[in-house]
Amino acid sequence: MANTESGQGSDKFRRYRARLKSKGLRQIQLWVPDTSHPGFQASLSRQLARIESAREDHEALDFIEEVADWDD
């Protein structure tokens, strides 16, 4: 019975994806950092330290901070 249920589920999603595709949409897969991963915080801290120590990036970062809309 499990095979039938999963078959119905996959058929349902196949039809759903077909409807979206017919509307001009395209499916993509997006991988993002897992903030709950044990090494995430250490990696983030290392990356931020590198950004802070890179003098050539300060001008660009200052510009981004100046023009960014932080009120959302």
mmCIF file as Biopython writes it, N, C-alpha, C and O atoms, coordinates in Angstrom:
data_model
#
loop_
_atom_site.group_PDB
_atom_site.id
_atom_site.type_symbol
_atom_site.label_atom_id
_atom_site.label_alt_id
_atom_site.label_comp_id
_atom_site.label_asym_id
_atom_site.label_entity_id
_atom_site.label_seq_id
_atom_site.pdbx_PDB_ins_code
_atom_site.Cartn_x
_atom_site.Cartn_y
_atom_site.Cartn_z
_atom_site.occupancy
_atom_site.B_iso_or_equiv
_atom_site.auth_seq_id
_atom_site.auth_asym_id
_atom_site.pdbx_PDB_model_num
ATOM 1   N N  . MET A ? 1  ? 0.817  -1.198 0.000   1.0 0.0 1  A 1 
ATOM 2   C CA . MET A ? 1  ? 0.000  0.000  0.000   1.0 0.0 1  A 1 
ATOM 3   C C  . MET A ? 1  ? 0.860  1.261  0.000   1.0 0.0 1  A 1 
ATOM 4   O O  . MET A ? 1  ? 0.456  2.269  -0.579  1.0 0.0 1  A 1 
ATOM 5   N N  . ALA A ? 2  ? 2.032  1.233  0.631   1.0 0.0 2  A 1 
ATOM 6   C CA . ALA A ? 2  ? 2.905  2.404  0.662   1.0 0.0 2  A 1 
ATOM 7   C C  . ALA A ? 2  ? 3.313  2.828  -0.743  1.0 0.0 2  A 1 
ATOM 8   O O  . ALA A ? 2  ? 3.417  4.023  -1.023  1.0 0.0 2  A 1 
ATOM 9   N N  . ASN A ? 3  ? 3.549  1.850  -1.640  1.0 0.0 3  A 1 
ATOM 10  C CA . ASN A ? 3  ? 3.919  2.182  -3.013  1.0 0.0 3  A 1 
ATOM 11  C C  . ASN A ? 3  ? 2.807  2.935  -3.723  1.0 0.0 3  A 1 
ATOM 12  O O  . ASN A ? 3  ? 3.067  3.872  -4.479  1.0 0.0 3  A 1 
ATOM 13  N N  . THR A ? 4  ? 1.568  2.525  -3.479  1.0 0.0 4  A 1 
ATOM 14  C CA . THR A ? 4  ? 0.429  3.190  -4.095  1.0 0.0 4  A 1 
ATOM 15  C C  . THR A ? 4  ? 0.331  4.628  -3.607  1.0 0.0 4  A 1 
ATOM 16  O O  . THR A ? 4  ? 0.098  5.545  -4.395  1.0 0.0 4  A 1 
ATOM 17  N N  . GLU A ? 5  ? 0.511  4.821  -2.294  1.0 0.0 5  A 1 
ATOM 18  C CA . GLU A ? 5  ? 0.411  6.168  -1.742  1.0 0.0 5  A 1 
ATOM 19  C C  . GLU A ? 5  ? 1.507  7.066  -2.293  1.0 0.0 5  A 1 
ATOM 20  O O  . GLU A ? 5  ? 1.244  8.206  -2.675  1.0 0.0 5  A 1 
ATOM 21  N N  . SER A ? 6  ? 2.738  6.556  -2.336  1.0 0.0 6  A 1 
ATOM 22  C CA . SER A ? 6  ? 3.818  7.392  -2.849  1.0 0.0 6  A 1 
ATOM 23  C C  . SER A ? 6  ? 3.629  7.639  -4.343  1.0 0.0 6  A 1 
ATOM 24  O O  . SER A ? 6  ? 3.974  8.711  -4.841  1.0 0.0 6  A 1 
ATOM 25  N N  . GLY A ? 7  ? 3.088  6.664  -5.054  1.0 0.0 7  A 1 
ATOM 26  C CA . GLY A ? 7  ? 2.804  6.853  -6.477  1.0 0.0 7  A 1 
ATOM 27  C C  . GLY A ? 7  ? 1.776  7.930  -6.693  1.0 0.0 7  A 1 
ATOM 28  O O  . GLY A ? 7  ? 1.911  8.746  -7.604  1.0 0.0 7  A 1 
ATOM 29  N N  . GLN A ? 8  ? 0.739  7.946  -5.863  1.0 0.0 8  A 1 
ATOM 30  C CA . GLN A ? 8  ? -0.284 8.979  -5.965  1.0 0.0 8  A 1 
ATOM 31  C C  . GLN A ? 8  ? 0.305  10.340 -5.624  1.0 0.0 8  A 1 
ATOM 32  O O  . GLN A ? 8  ? -0.008 11.343 -6.266  1.0 0.0 8  A 1 
ATOM 33  N N  . GLY A ? 9  ? 1.160  10.363 -4.609  1.0 0.0 9  A 1 
ATOM 34  C CA . GLY A ? 9  ? 1.782  11.628 -4.216  1.0 0.0 9  A 1 
ATOM 35  C C  . GLY A ? 9  ? 2.679  12.174 -5.305  1.0 0.0 9  A 1 
ATOM 36  O O  . GLY A ? 9  ? 2.641  13.367 -5.607  1.0 0.0 9  A 1 
ATOM 37  N N  . SER A ? 10 ? 3.493  11.301 -5.903  1.0 0.0 10 A 1 
ATOM 38  C CA . SER A ? 10 ? 4.383  11.772 -6.969  1.0 0.0 10 A 1 
ATOM 39  C C  . SER A ? 10 ? 3.584  12.206 -8.187  1.0 0.0 10 A 1 
ATOM 40  O O  . SER A ? 10 ? 3.974  13.151 -8.872  1.0 0.0 10 A 1 
ATOM 41  N N  . ASP A ? 11 ? 2.459  11.526 -8.475  1.0 0.0 11 A 1 
ATOM 42  C CA . ASP A ? 11 ? 1.600  11.924 -9.591  1.0 0.0 11 A 1 
ATOM 43  C C  . ASP A ? 11 ? 0.973  13.285 -9.315  1.0 0.0 11 A 1 
ATOM 44  O O  . ASP A ? 11 ? 0.858  14.118 -10.215 1.0 0.0 11 A 1 
ATOM 45  N N  . LYS A ? 12 ? 0.573  13.503 -8.084  1.0 0.0 12 A 1 
ATOM 46  C CA . LYS A ? 12 ? -0.019 14.790 -7.692  1.0 0.0 12 A 1 
ATOM 47  C C  . LYS A ? 12 ? 0.997  15.917 -7.902  1.0 0.0 12 A 1 
ATOM 48  O O  . LYS A ? 12 ? 0.657  16.973 -8.434  1.0 0.0 12 A 1 
ATOM 49  N N  . PHE A ? 13 ? 2.239  15.689 -7.483  1.0 0.0 13 A 1 
ATOM 50  C CA . PHE A ? 13 ? 3.260  16.717 -7.654  1.0 0.0 13 A 1 
ATOM 51  C C  . PHE A ? 13 ? 3.645  16.895 -9.124  1.0 0.0 13 A 1 
ATOM 52  O O  . PHE A ? 13 ? 3.963  18.004 -9.554  1.0 0.0 13 A 1 
ATOM 53  N N  . ARG A ? 14 ? 3.619  15.823 -9.880  1.0 0.0 14 A 1 
ATOM 54  C CA . ARG A ? 14 ? 3.902  15.911 -11.313 1.0 0.0 14 A 1 
ATOM 55  C C  . ARG A ? 14 ? 2.852  16.817 -11.988 1.0 0.0 14 A 1 
ATOM 56  O O  . ARG A ? 14 ? 3.197  17.670 -12.806 1.0 0.0 14 A 1 
ATOM 57  N N  . ARG A ? 15 ? 1.576  16.623 -11.639 1.0 0.0 15 A 1 
ATOM 58  C CA . ARG A ? 15 ? 0.508  17.466 -12.204 1.0 0.0 15 A 1 
ATOM 59  C C  . ARG A ? 15 ? 0.660  18.917 -11.735 1.0 0.0 15 A 1 
ATOM 60  O O  . ARG A ? 15 ? 0.461  19.851 -12.513 1.0 0.0 15 A 1 
ATOM 61  N N  . TYR A ? 16 ? 1.010  19.097 -10.470 1.0 0.0 16 A 1 
ATOM 62  C CA . TYR A ? 16 ? 1.210  20.433 -9.912  1.0 0.0 16 A 1 
ATOM 63  C C  . TYR A ? 16 ? 2.334  21.161 -10.654 1.0 0.0 16 A 1 
ATOM 64  O O  . TYR A ? 16 ? 2.179  22.322 -11.034 1.0 0.0 16 A 1 
ATOM 65  N N  . ARG A ? 17 ? 3.473  20.474 -10.860 1.0 0.0 17 A 1 
ATOM 66  C CA . ARG A ? 17 ? 4.589  21.076 -11.577 1.0 0.0 17 A 1 
ATOM 67  C C  . ARG A ? 17 ? 4.210  21.381 -13.020 1.0 0.0 17 A 1 
ATOM 68  O O  . ARG A ? 17 ? 4.620  22.406 -13.563 1.0 0.0 17 A 1 
ATOM 69  N N  . ALA A ? 18 ? 3.430  20.501 -13.647 1.0 0.0 18 A 1 
ATOM 70  C CA . ALA A ? 18 ? 2.983  20.728 -15.028 1.0 0.0 18 A 1 
ATOM 71  C C  . ALA A ? 18 ? 2.098  21.979 -15.107 1.0 0.0 18 A 1 
ATOM 72  O O  . ALA A ? 18 ? 2.219  22.765 -16.047 1.0 0.0 18 A 1 
ATOM 73  N N  . ARG A ? 19 ? 1.207  22.165 -14.120 1.0 0.0 19 A 1 
ATOM 74  C CA . ARG A ? 19 ? 0.359  23.370 -14.102 1.0 0.0 19 A 1 
ATOM 75  C C  . ARG A ? 19 ? 1.209  24.630 -13.984 1.0 0.0 19 A 1 
ATOM 76  O O  . ARG A ? 19 ? 0.981  25.611 -14.692 1.0 0.0 19 A 1 
ATOM 77  N N  . LEU A ? 20 ? 2.184  24.597 -13.090 1.0 0.0 20 A 1 
ATOM 78  C CA . LEU A ? 20 ? 3.035  25.777 -12.916 1.0 0.0 20 A 1 
ATOM 79  C C  . LEU A ? 20 ? 3.855  26.047 -14.176 1.0 0.0 20 A 1 
ATOM 80  O O  . LEU A ? 20 ? 4.014  27.199 -14.580 1.0 0.0 20 A 1 
ATOM 81  N N  . LYS A ? 21 ? 4.374  24.994 -14.794 1.0 0.0 21 A 1 
ATOM 82  C CA . LYS A ? 21 ? 5.156  25.144 -16.019 1.0 0.0 21 A 1 
ATOM 83  C C  . LYS A ? 21 ? 4.298  25.735 -17.132 1.0 0.0 21 A 1 
ATOM 84  O O  . LYS A ? 21 ? 4.767  26.565 -17.911 1.0 0.0 21 A 1 
ATOM 85  N N  . SER A ? 22 ? 3.035  25.304 -17.205 1.0 0.0 22 A 1 
ATOM 86  C CA . SER A ? 22 ? 2.138  25.834 -18.239 1.0 0.0 22 A 1 
ATOM 87  C C  . SER A ? 22 ? 1.837  27.314 -18.017 1.0 0.0 22 A 1 
ATOM 88  O O  . SER A ? 22 ? 1.428  28.011 -18.945 1.0 0.0 22 A 1 
ATOM 89  N N  . LYS A ? 23 ? 2.038  27.796 -16.790 1.0 0.0 23 A 1 
ATOM 90  C CA . LYS A ? 23 ? 1.837  29.213 -16.474 1.0 0.0 23 A 1 
ATOM 91  C C  . LYS A ? 23 ? 3.110  30.021 -16.720 1.0 0.0 23 A 1 
ATOM 92  O O  . LYS A ? 23 ? 3.161  31.215 -16.422 1.0 0.0 23 A 1 
ATOM 93  N N  . GLY A ? 24 ? 4.143  29.363 -17.268 1.0 0.0 24 A 1 
ATOM 94  C CA . GLY A ? 24 ? 5.378  30.070 -17.590 1.0 0.0 24 A 1 
ATOM 95  C C  . GLY A ? 24 ? 6.393  30.089 -16.464 1.0 0.0 24 A 1 
ATOM 96  O O  . GLY A ? 24 ? 7.354  30.856 -16.512 1.0 0.0 24 A 1 
ATOM 97  N N  . LEU A ? 25 ? 6.197  29.259 -15.453 1.0 0.0 25 A 1 
ATOM 98  C CA . LEU A ? 25 ? 7.141  29.213 -14.339 1.0 0.0 25 A 1 
ATOM 99  C C  . LEU A ? 25 ? 8.112  28.056 -14.538 1.0 0.0 25 A 1 
ATOM 100 O O  . LEU A ? 25 ? 7.810  27.083 -15.229 1.0 0.0 25 A 1 
ATOM 101 N N  . ARG A ? 26 ? 9.281  28.180 -13.918 1.0 0.0 26 A 1 
ATOM 102 C CA . ARG A ? 26 ? 10.308 27.154 -14.032 1.0 0.0 26 A 1 
ATOM 103 C C  . ARG A ? 26 ? 10.777 26.794 -12.633 1.0 0.0 26 A 1 
ATOM 104 O O  . ARG A ? 26 ? 11.019 27.677 -11.810 1.0 0.0 26 A 1 
ATOM 105 N N  . GLN A ? 27 ? 10.906 25.504 -12.360 1.0 0.0 27 A 1 
ATOM 106 C CA . GLN A ? 27 ? 11.343 25.040 -11.052 1.0 0.0 27 A 1 
ATOM 107 C C  . GLN A ? 27 ? 12.857 25.154 -10.942 1.0 0.0 27 A 1 
ATOM 108 O O  . GLN A ? 27 ? 13.587 24.785 -11.862 1.0 0.0 27 A 1 
ATOM 109 N N  . ILE A ? 28 ? 13.319 25.669 -9.807  1.0 0.0 28 A 1 
ATOM 110 C CA . ILE A ? 28 ? 14.743 25.695 -9.515  1.0 0.0 28 A 1 
ATOM 111 C C  . ILE A ? 28 ? 14.957 25.104 -8.134  1.0 0.0 28 A 1 
ATOM 112 O O  . ILE A ? 28 ? 14.030 25.024 -7.328  1.0 0.0 28 A 1 
ATOM 113 N N  . GLN A ? 29 ? 16.174 24.696 -7.871  1.0 0.0 29 A 1 
ATOM 114 C CA . GLN A ? 29 ? 16.529 24.193 -6.552  1.0 0.0 29 A 1 
ATOM 115 C C  . GLN A ? 29 ? 17.584 25.137 -6.002  1.0 0.0 29 A 1 
ATOM 116 O O  . GLN A ? 29 ? 18.560 25.451 -6.682  1.0 0.0 29 A 1 
ATOM 117 N N  . LEU A ? 30 ? 17.389 25.585 -4.780  1.0 0.0 30 A 1 
ATOM 118 C CA . LEU A ? 30 ? 18.270 26.569 -4.181  1.0 0.0 30 A 1 
ATOM 119 C C  . LEU A ? 30 ? 18.815 26.027 -2.873  1.0 0.0 30 A 1 
ATOM 120 O O  . LEU A ? 30 ? 18.050 25.644 -1.987  1.0 0.0 30 A 1 
ATOM 121 N N  . TRP A ? 31 ? 20.119 25.993 -2.750  1.0 0.0 31 A 1 
ATOM 122 C CA . TRP A ? 31 ? 20.765 25.545 -1.525  1.0 0.0 31 A 1 
ATOM 123 C C  . TRP A ? 31 ? 21.255 26.766 -0.767  1.0 0.0 31 A 1 
ATOM 124 O O  . TRP A ? 31 ? 21.908 27.640 -1.337  1.0 0.0 31 A 1 
ATOM 125 N N  . VAL A ? 32 ? 20.941 26.822 0.506   1.0 0.0 32 A 1 
ATOM 126 C CA . VAL A ? 32 ? 21.349 27.939 1.353   1.0 0.0 32 A 1 
ATOM 127 C C  . VAL A ? 32 ? 22.079 27.398 2.577   1.0 0.0 32 A 1 
ATOM 128 O O  . VAL A ? 32 ? 21.918 26.229 2.925   1.0 0.0 32 A 1 
ATOM 129 N N  . PRO A ? 33 ? 22.882 28.239 3.233   1.0 0.0 33 A 1 
ATOM 130 C CA . PRO A ? 33 ? 23.580 27.762 4.434   1.0 0.0 33 A 1 
ATOM 131 C C  . PRO A ? 33 ? 22.591 27.309 5.507   1.0 0.0 33 A 1 
ATOM 132 O O  . PRO A ? 33 ? 21.544 27.925 5.708   1.0 0.0 33 A 1 
ATOM 133 N N  . ASP A ? 34 ? 22.942 26.230 6.185   1.0 0.0 34 A 1 
ATOM 134 C CA . ASP A ? 34 ? 22.132 25.706 7.287   1.0 0.0 34 A 1 
ATOM 135 C C  . ASP A ? 34 ? 22.603 26.381 8.566   1.0 0.0 34 A 1 
ATOM 136 O O  . ASP A ? 34 ? 23.649 26.030 9.114   1.0 0.0 34 A 1 
ATOM 137 N N  . THR A ? 35 ? 21.829 27.351 9.040   1.0 0.0 35 A 1 
ATOM 138 C CA . THR A ? 35 ? 22.233 28.113 10.223  1.0 0.0 35 A 1 
ATOM 139 C C  . THR A ? 35 ? 22.233 27.280 11.494  1.0 0.0 35 A 1 
ATOM 140 O O  . THR A ? 35 ? 22.770 27.716 12.512  1.0 0.0 35 A 1 
ATOM 141 N N  . SER A ? 36 ? 21.639 26.083 11.458  1.0 0.0 36 A 1 
ATOM 142 C CA . SER A ? 36 ? 21.654 25.223 12.646  1.0 0.0 36 A 1 
ATOM 143 C C  . SER A ? 36 ? 22.828 24.244 12.621  1.0 0.0 36 A 1 
ATOM 144 O O  . SER A ? 36 ? 23.023 23.494 13.577  1.0 0.0 36 A 1 
ATOM 145 N N  . HIS A ? 37 ? 23.611 24.241 11.541  1.0 0.0 37 A 1 
ATOM 146 C CA . HIS A ? 37 ? 24.774 23.357 11.433  1.0 0.0 37 A 1 
ATOM 147 C C  . HIS A ? 37 ? 25.804 23.750 12.495  1.0 0.0 37 A 1 
ATOM 148 O O  . HIS A ? 37 ? 26.035 24.939 12.711  1.0 0.0 37 A 1 
ATOM 149 N N  . PRO A ? 38 ? 26.418 22.788 13.151  1.0 0.0 38 A 1 
ATOM 150 C CA . PRO A ? 38 ? 27.368 23.096 14.230  1.0 0.0 38 A 1 
ATOM 151 C C  . PRO A ? 38 ? 28.509 24.034 13.822  1.0 0.0 38 A 1 
ATOM 152 O O  . PRO A ? 38 ? 28.957 24.826 14.651  1.0 0.0 38 A 1 
ATOM 153 N N  . GLY A ? 39 ? 28.988 23.975 12.593  1.0 0.0 39 A 1 
ATOM 154 C CA . GLY A ? 39 ? 30.104 24.825 12.190  1.0 0.0 39 A 1 
ATOM 155 C C  . GLY A ? 39 ? 29.704 26.157 11.591  1.0 0.0 39 A 1 
ATOM 156 O O  . GLY A ? 39 ? 30.567 26.941 11.197  1.0 0.0 39 A 1 
ATOM 157 N N  . PHE A ? 40 ? 28.408 26.426 11.516  1.0 0.0 40 A 1 
ATOM 158 C CA . PHE A ? 40 ? 27.944 27.644 10.859  1.0 0.0 40 A 1 
ATOM 159 C C  . PHE A ? 40 ? 28.469 28.905 11.531  1.0 0.0 40 A 1 
ATOM 160 O O  . PHE A ? 40 ? 29.017 29.777 10.858  1.0 0.0 40 A 1 
ATOM 161 N N  . GLN A ? 41 ? 28.314 29.015 12.832  1.0 0.0 41 A 1 
ATOM 162 C CA . GLN A ? 41 ? 28.706 30.237 13.549  1.0 0.0 41 A 1 
ATOM 163 C C  . GLN A ? 41 ? 30.203 30.501 13.422  1.0 0.0 41 A 1 
ATOM 164 O O  . GLN A ? 41 ? 30.616 31.643 13.223  1.0 0.0 41 A 1 
ATOM 165 N N  . ALA A ? 42 ? 31.017 29.453 13.536  1.0 0.0 42 A 1 
ATOM 166 C CA . ALA A ? 42 ? 32.467 29.625 13.410  1.0 0.0 42 A 1 
ATOM 167 C C  . ALA A ? 42 ? 32.829 30.080 11.999  1.0 0.0 42 A 1 
ATOM 168 O O  . ALA A ? 42 ? 33.676 30.957 11.828  1.0 0.0 42 A 1 
ATOM 169 N N  . SER A ? 43 ? 32.193 29.491 10.991  1.0 0.0 43 A 1 
ATOM 170 C CA . SER A ? 43 ? 32.452 29.878 9.611   1.0 0.0 43 A 1 
ATOM 171 C C  . SER A ? 43 ? 32.035 31.323 9.362   1.0 0.0 43 A 1 
ATOM 172 O O  . SER A ? 43 ? 32.752 32.076 8.703   1.0 0.0 43 A 1 
ATOM 173 N N  . LEU A ? 44 ? 30.891 31.704 9.881   1.0 0.0 44 A 1 
ATOM 174 C CA . LEU A ? 44 ? 30.407 33.069 9.736   1.0 0.0 44 A 1 
ATOM 175 C C  . LEU A ? 44 ? 31.380 34.049 10.384  1.0 0.0 44 A 1 
ATOM 176 O O  . LEU A ? 44 ? 31.704 35.084 9.802   1.0 0.0 44 A 1 
ATOM 177 N N  . SER A ? 45 ? 31.839 33.726 11.575  1.0 0.0 45 A 1 
ATOM 178 C CA . SER A ? 45 ? 32.786 34.603 12.275  1.0 0.0 45 A 1 
ATOM 179 C C  . SER A ? 45 ? 34.081 34.760 11.486  1.0 0.0 45 A 1 
ATOM 180 O O  . SER A ? 45 ? 34.611 35.867 11.388  1.0 0.0 45 A 1 
ATOM 181 N N  . ARG A ? 46 ? 34.599 33.666 10.918  1.0 0.0 46 A 1 
ATOM 182 C CA . ARG A ? 46 ? 35.820 33.731 10.106  1.0 0.0 46 A 1 
ATOM 183 C C  . ARG A ? 46 ? 35.613 34.613 8.880   1.0 0.0 46 A 1 
ATOM 184 O O  . ARG A ? 46 ? 36.468 35.432 8.545   1.0 0.0 46 A 1 
ATOM 185 N N  . GLN A ? 47 ? 34.475 34.442 8.215   1.0 0.0 47 A 1 
ATOM 186 C CA . GLN A ? 47 ? 34.204 35.217 7.010   1.0 0.0 47 A 1 
ATOM 187 C C  . GLN A ? 47 ? 34.054 36.705 7.326   1.0 0.0 47 A 1 
ATOM 188 O O  . GLN A ? 47 ? 34.555 37.553 6.588   1.0 0.0 47 A 1 
ATOM 189 N N  . LEU A ? 48 ? 33.372 37.014 8.410   1.0 0.0 48 A 1 
ATOM 190 C CA . LEU A ? 48 ? 33.209 38.416 8.795   1.0 0.0 48 A 1 
ATOM 191 C C  . LEU A ? 48 ? 34.547 39.052 9.167   1.0 0.0 48 A 1 
ATOM 192 O O  . LEU A ? 48 ? 34.789 40.217 8.850   1.0 0.0 48 A 1 
ATOM 193 N N  . ALA A ? 49 ? 35.408 38.302 9.833   1.0 0.0 49 A 1 
ATOM 194 C CA . ALA A ? 49 ? 36.731 38.817 10.183  1.0 0.0 49 A 1 
ATOM 195 C C  . ALA A ? 49 ? 37.541 39.111 8.923   1.0 0.0 49 A 1 
ATOM 196 O O  . ALA A ? 49 ? 38.253 40.114 8.865   1.0 0.0 49 A 1 
ATOM 197 N N  . ARG A ? 50 ? 37.437 38.248 7.919   1.0 0.0 50 A 1 
ATOM 198 C CA . ARG A ? 50 ? 38.148 38.481 6.661   1.0 0.0 50 A 1 
ATOM 199 C C  . ARG A ? 50 ? 37.620 39.725 5.957   1.0 0.0 50 A 1 
ATOM 200 O O  . ARG A ? 50 ? 38.398 40.495 5.394   1.0 0.0 50 A 1 
ATOM 201 N N  . ILE A ? 51 ? 36.316 39.928 5.984   1.0 0.0 51 A 1 
ATOM 202 C CA . ILE A ? 51 ? 35.727 41.116 5.359   1.0 0.0 51 A 1 
ATOM 203 C C  . ILE A ? 51 ? 36.198 42.373 6.078   1.0 0.0 51 A 1 
ATOM 204 O O  . ILE A ? 51 ? 36.569 43.361 5.444   1.0 0.0 51 A 1 
ATOM 205 N N  . GLU A ? 52 ? 36.180 42.329 7.397   1.0 0.0 52 A 1 
ATOM 206 C CA . GLU A ? 52 ? 36.607 43.489 8.183   1.0 0.0 52 A 1 
ATOM 207 C C  . GLU A ? 52 ? 38.078 43.830 7.943   1.0 0.0 52 A 1 
ATOM 208 O O  . GLU A ? 52 ? 38.452 45.002 7.953   1.0 0.0 52 A 1 
ATOM 209 N N  . SER A ? 53 ? 38.902 42.822 7.731   1.0 0.0 53 A 1 
ATOM 210 C CA . SER A ? 53 ? 40.332 43.076 7.554   1.0 0.0 53 A 1 
ATOM 211 C C  . SER A ? 53 ? 40.701 43.453 6.119   1.0 0.0 53 A 1 
ATOM 212 O O  . SER A ? 53 ? 41.829 43.881 5.875   1.0 0.0 53 A 1 
ATOM 213 N N  . ALA A ? 54 ? 39.792 43.307 5.178   1.0 0.0 54 A 1 
ATOM 214 C CA . ALA A ? 54 ? 40.073 43.623 3.775   1.0 0.0 54 A 1 
ATOM 215 C C  . ALA A ? 54 ? 39.788 45.099 3.522   1.0 0.0 54 A 1 
ATOM 216 O O  . ALA A ? 54 ? 38.632 45.488 3.354   1.0 0.0 54 A 1 
ATOM 217 N N  . ARG A ? 55 ? 40.821 45.910 3.495   1.0 0.0 55 A 1 
ATOM 218 C CA . ARG A ? 55 ? 40.679 47.353 3.325   1.0 0.0 55 A 1 
ATOM 219 C C  . ARG A ? 55 ? 39.967 47.715 2.022   1.0 0.0 55 A 1 
ATOM 220 O O  . ARG A ? 55 ? 39.178 48.660 1.986   1.0 0.0 55 A 1 
ATOM 221 N N  . GLU A ? 56 ? 40.245 46.968 0.956   1.0 0.0 56 A 1 
ATOM 222 C CA . GLU A ? 56 ? 39.680 47.318 -0.354  1.0 0.0 56 A 1 
ATOM 223 C C  . GLU A ? 56 ? 38.165 47.168 -0.392  1.0 0.0 56 A 1 
ATOM 224 O O  . GLU A ? 56 ? 37.514 47.731 -1.272  1.0 0.0 56 A 1 
ATOM 225 N N  . ASP A ? 57 ? 37.599 46.426 0.541   1.0 0.0 57 A 1 
ATOM 226 C CA . ASP A ? 57 ? 36.148 46.223 0.559   1.0 0.0 57 A 1 
ATOM 227 C C  . ASP A ? 57 ? 35.403 47.266 1.377   1.0 0.0 57 A 1 
ATOM 228 O O  . ASP A ? 57 ? 34.179 47.361 1.279   1.0 0.0 57 A 1 
ATOM 229 N N  . HIS A ? 58 ? 36.104 48.044 2.175   1.0 0.0 58 A 1 
ATOM 230 C CA . HIS A ? 58 ? 35.429 48.996 3.059   1.0 0.0 58 A 1 
ATOM 231 C C  . HIS A ? 58 ? 34.615 50.029 2.296   1.0 0.0 58 A 1 
ATOM 232 O O  . HIS A ? 58 ? 33.499 50.358 2.700   1.0 0.0 58 A 1 
ATOM 233 N N  . GLU A ? 59 ? 35.156 50.543 1.202   1.0 0.0 59 A 1 
ATOM 234 C CA . GLU A ? 59 ? 34.425 51.550 0.430   1.0 0.0 59 A 1 
ATOM 235 C C  . GLU A ? 59 ? 33.114 50.979 -0.115  1.0 0.0 59 A 1 
ATOM 236 O O  . GLU A ? 59 ? 32.068 51.621 -0.030  1.0 0.0 59 A 1 
ATOM 237 N N  . ALA A ? 60 ? 33.179 49.784 -0.665  1.0 0.0 60 A 1 
ATOM 238 C CA . ALA A ? 60 ? 31.972 49.153 -1.202  1.0 0.0 60 A 1 
ATOM 239 C C  . ALA A ? 60 ? 30.971 48.855 -0.087  1.0 0.0 60 A 1 
ATOM 240 O O  . ALA A ? 60 ? 29.773 49.086 -0.247  1.0 0.0 60 A 1 
ATOM 241 N N  . LEU A ? 61 ? 31.460 48.344 1.038   1.0 0.0 61 A 1 
ATOM 242 C CA . LEU A ? 61 ? 30.561 48.034 2.156   1.0 0.0 61 A 1 
ATOM 243 C C  . LEU A ? 61 ? 29.930 49.299 2.723   1.0 0.0 61 A 1 
ATOM 244 O O  . LEU A ? 61 ? 28.751 49.293 3.078   1.0 0.0 61 A 1 
ATOM 245 N N  . ASP A ? 62 ? 30.695 50.381 2.813   1.0 0.0 62 A 1 
ATOM 246 C CA . ASP A ? 62 ? 30.145 51.656 3.280   1.0 0.0 62 A 1 
ATOM 247 C C  . ASP A ? 62 ? 29.043 52.143 2.345   1.0 0.0 62 A 1 
ATOM 248 O O  . ASP A ? 62 ? 28.012 52.640 2.800   1.0 0.0 62 A 1 
ATOM 249 N N  . PHE A ? 63 ? 29.261 52.000 1.036   1.0 0.0 63 A 1 
ATOM 250 C CA . PHE A ? 63 ? 28.252 52.411 0.057   1.0 0.0 63 A 1 
ATOM 251 C C  . PHE A ? 63 ? 26.982 51.575 0.205   1.0 0.0 63 A 1 
ATOM 252 O O  . PHE A ? 63 ? 25.877 52.116 0.202   1.0 0.0 63 A 1 
ATOM 253 N N  . ILE A ? 64 ? 27.138 50.274 0.331   1.0 0.0 64 A 1 
ATOM 254 C CA . ILE A ? 64 ? 25.974 49.390 0.485   1.0 0.0 64 A 1 
ATOM 255 C C  . ILE A ? 64 ? 25.198 49.751 1.742   1.0 0.0 64 A 1 
ATOM 256 O O  . ILE A ? 64 ? 23.968 49.799 1.725   1.0 0.0 64 A 1 
ATOM 257 N N  . GLU A ? 65 ? 25.900 50.001 2.813   1.0 0.0 65 A 1 
ATOM 258 C CA . GLU A ? 65 ? 25.225 50.350 4.062   1.0 0.0 65 A 1 
ATOM 259 C C  . GLU A ? 65 ? 24.492 51.678 3.936   1.0 0.0 65 A 1 
ATOM 260 O O  . GLU A ? 65 ? 23.409 51.854 4.493   1.0 0.0 65 A 1 
ATOM 261 N N  . GLU A ? 66 ? 25.093 52.616 3.193   1.0 0.0 66 A 1 
ATOM 262 C CA . GLU A ? 66 ? 24.484 53.932 3.019   1.0 0.0 66 A 1 
ATOM 263 C C  . GLU A ? 66 ? 23.191 53.876 2.196   1.0 0.0 66 A 1 
ATOM 264 O O  . GLU A ? 66 ? 22.223 54.562 2.526   1.0 0.0 66 A 1 
ATOM 265 N N  . VAL A ? 67 ? 23.165 53.073 1.138   1.0 0.0 67 A 1 
ATOM 266 C CA . VAL A ? 67 ? 22.013 53.058 0.241   1.0 0.0 67 A 1 
ATOM 267 C C  . VAL A ? 67 ? 20.983 51.974 0.577   1.0 0.0 67 A 1 
ATOM 268 O O  . VAL A ? 67 ? 19.875 51.985 0.040   1.0 0.0 67 A 1 
ATOM 269 N N  . ALA A ? 68 ? 21.337 51.051 1.451   1.0 0.0 68 A 1 
ATOM 270 C CA . ALA A ? 68 ? 20.419 49.951 1.777   1.0 0.0 68 A 1 
ATOM 271 C C  . ALA A ? 68 ? 19.218 50.466 2.557   1.0 0.0 68 A 1 
ATOM 272 O O  . ALA A ? 68 ? 19.322 51.396 3.357   1.0 0.0 68 A 1 
ATOM 273 N N  . ASP A ? 69 ? 18.077 49.837 2.302   1.0 0.0 69 A 1 
ATOM 274 C CA . ASP A ? 69 ? 16.853 50.155 3.024   1.0 0.0 69 A 1 
ATOM 275 C C  . ASP A ? 69 ? 16.738 49.183 4.185   1.0 0.0 69 A 1 
ATOM 276 O O  . ASP A ? 69 ? 16.249 48.066 4.017   1.0 0.0 69 A 1 
ATOM 277 N N  . TRP A ? 70 ? 17.184 49.599 5.353   1.0 0.0 70 A 1 
ATOM 278 C CA . TRP A ? 70 ? 17.221 48.714 6.527   1.0 0.0 70 A 1 
ATOM 279 C C  . TRP A ? 70 ? 15.924 48.787 7.341   1.0 0.0 70 A 1 
ATOM 280 O O  . TRP A ? 70 ? 15.837 48.165 8.400   1.0 0.0 70 A 1 
ATOM 281 N N  . ASP A ? 71 ? 14.918 49.530 6.873   1.0 0.0 71 A 1 
ATOM 282 C CA . ASP A ? 71 ? 13.694 49.735 7.646   1.0 0.0 71 A 1 
ATOM 283 C C  . ASP A ? 71 ? 12.669 48.625 7.492   1.0 0.0 71 A 1 
ATOM 284 O O  . ASP A ? 71 ? 11.619 48.693 8.130   1.0 0.0 71 A 1 
ATOM 285 N N  . ASP A ? 72 ? 12.918 47.607 6.679   1.0 0.0 72 A 1 
ATOM 286 C CA . ASP A ? 72 ? 11.918 46.550 6.457   1.0 0.0 72 A 1 
ATOM 287 C C  . ASP A ? 72 ? 11.651 45.752 7.690   1.0 0.0 72 A 1 
ATOM 288 O O  . ASP A ? 72 ? 10.837 44.830 7.665   1.0 0.0 72 A 1 
#
